Amino acid sequence: MESDKLARALDRALPKFSVEKRKFGRSSDLSIWIEFKSLQKVARVLKTEKGLEFDWLENFSVIEVNEALVVSYFLRSRIRGSCLVVRATVVPVDARTTVNVPSVAEIWPEAEAMEDASSELFGVLFSNRIAPTRLAVSAFNLRRSALGA
């Protein structure tokens, strides 16, 4: 599905949920920014709405940008052949404080392992999930602000 058609389908299915829509980097894939408070509702619609049907969470990433954590969900519709990147941002109180965000593991079960890794490495705790057993020696190994960088 081309980006313009996908953007129109998203507008119909999710009015007022997207903060920003644009192409993802140099690719032709569409990227939307949303608020975390609407993540689970948006995720359910993206998976179940006819014409969208994003049935696979292909990848998931967390990156720290200027002390904010940007969480990206890379979605694919195997039915429609389309891709979408959903992003949301959260700002921790300080470098050693965890942040709470909604889990999408109920919607895309493959998210569970990805959420566990980001929980340990970035201090992101996912709602309705038990925190994974810690393996790392120091807190939030991939959060630059925690390392004093």
Salt bridges, closest charged atoms under 4 A:
ASP11 OD1 - LYS21 NZ 2.70
GLU20 OE2 - ARG22 NE 2.94
GLU35 OE1 - LYS37 NZ 3.31
GLU53 OE1 - ARG80 NE 2.77
ASP55 OD2 - ARG78 NE 3.25
GLU58 OE1 - ARG76 NE 3.06
GLU106 OE1 - ARG44 NH2 3.39
GLU112 OE2 - ARG129 NH2 4.00
GLU115 OE1 - ARG129 NH1 2.70
ASP116 OD1 - ARG129 NH2 2.60
